[in-house]
Structures are given as structure tokens and as C-alpha cells.
């Protein structure tokens, strides 16, 4: 078993980062995520938003993994895998917690990930993301080596995920600017017409 942890500070307020995290996929930095299905979404009596989603991912398998007998038997060179995700957004406490676990190949590997987004304690215009992943490879020789490979992959994907969040935030800000410009133009047009009618 390997445990990977990371902390990152976004230079954006918590509500902006939370909105971006909820709309993170699809994005060009994580093309392996090919589908996101919302299974359940509800607000509890405390006003917290609970979401359960199913993420479909497609990965090219490393040659070492392809050599494992189960992958040889099924002739896999690419693998469609599924991840179950549950998140809770608590607007009153300003926390967003996301837990995910793979539901494919669980007899060989399990990856349990937890992400927590909170406002920076000294600067409310920033958000702290803490991440943890627990990786276990089962029933395979060289499991410790494979866990290390997966830990490196998770670390690399976390960097891509942070880049994706920045991309989503830029996209959301552009959409807001475009809507504001359209609204200003809509307001000006009737006013200009009213002035010319006089």
C-alpha cells in the first residue's frame, strides 16, 4: 500500500474554485476522462449539496501491466475504467470534499482518493486543496513497484488536474464577461432606439 498526499493553493476564492471543480470535465488536460454521469444529487437538511457521479476513463496500459496474465487473456491494450465519486459542498462552512474510488479491476488494484477544498486561512481570495490517495495493488508480484508507478501517475495527473481547474476558471470568467457584454449591448440598443425616436 502507498499513500500519496499533496497540497496546492489556488489564487482564486473558494466559491470560484468549487464551481470549477464541479465543471472540471471535459477538459483538454484530462482527455482520458471520456464521460461523467450524475447518479444522484440532493441537498440535505443542513443545506449541503451531495453529488454522486460515475466517471468513465480510458487509459493506455503500460507494457508491464499488459504482461499481467489477466490483461493478456482479454487482449487489452487500452482499458475503459470507471470511478465512483461522491462529493459534499457545504456553503456555510466553505468546504468541498470529494471522495473517489475505482470500481473497475478492484480485484487487482484499488485507488481511494480524497480532495478537500477550503478557503486559505490567511487570505479569503485563495483556496487550499489537500489531496490524498491510497493505492493498493493486490495478487500480483512486484506489487510495491506497481504501487510506486501508480503513485507517480497520480502525482502527474494531479498537476494536470490543477492545470485543468485553471483552464475551467478562465473559461467560466470568459463566459461571465461575454454574458455581461451581451447584457450591456441589449440594454443600450433599446435606449439608443428610444433616443432616435424623439
C-alpha positions, 0 to 999 in steps of 0.5 A: 500500500502507498499513500500519496498526499499533496497540497496546492493553493489556488489564487482564486476564492473558494466559491470560484474554485468549487464551481470549477471543480464541479465543471472540471470535465471535459477538459483538454488536460484530462482527455482520458476522462471520456464521460461523467454521469450524475447518479444522484444529487440532493441537498440535505437538511443542513443545506449541503449539496451531495453529488454522486457521479460515475466517471468513465476513463480510458487509459493506455496500459503500460507494457508491464501491466499488459504482461499481467496474465489477466490483461493478456487473456482479454487482449487489452491494450487500452482499458475503459475504467470507471470511478465512483465519486461522491462529493459534499459542498457545504456553503456555510462552512466553505468546504468541498470534499470529494471522495473517489474510488475505482470500481473497475479491476478492484480485484487487482488494484484499488485507488481511494482518493480524497480532495478537500477544498477550503478557503486559505486561512490567511487570505479569503481570495485563495483556496487550499486543496489537500489531496490524498490517495491510497493505492493498493495493488493486490495478487500480483508480484512486484506489487510495491513497484506497481504501487510506486508507478501508480503513485507517480501517475497520480502525482502527474495527473494531479498537476494536470488536474490543477492545470485543468481547474485553471483552464475551467476558471478562465473559461467560466470568467470568459463566459461571465464577461461575454454574458455581461457584454451581451447584457450591456449591448441589449440594454443600450440598443433599446435606449439608443432606439428610444433616443432616435425616436424623439 
